[in-house]
Amino acid sequence: FPHLPLHLEFDFVAAQHFGSQSFGEFAITPTLRWTWFPWNKYIYTTFRGSPVGLSYTTKLSKPERTGVERGHTAKLLNSLIYEWTFAPDEKSTWEAFYRIHHRCGVYGLFDDVTGGSNYVSFGVRANF
């Protein structure tokens, strides 16, 4: 989008979940990143998000079955991402981020799944 501070990106996830249950996750989510905020000369900020993507787990997730009426989930579900990033300036290779990654059945659209799960993360990353 040459005349808007908006970028089309693809978010790819290859993750291993640890804790009460161990499983792999693979996801692809097209996202839009908004890059203009009035305070960007002080701290460069971006926001990106997408309500539509695909997430596949190698095992059925126990947390996704908790609190769901029938205790039903699936390996393939919708992926939703919202993320804020903060950097010293636009050209910095380092940034801090706050991210929410959500998996859900979109009210039964995916294999009649009505539940989902949220993964909240924050950290520092280097872009190269």
Summary of the structure (lengths in Angstrom):
residues: 128
radius of gyration: 16.5
end to end distance: 22.4
largest distance: 50.5
contacts: 347
relative contact order: 0.18
helix: 3%
strand: 54%
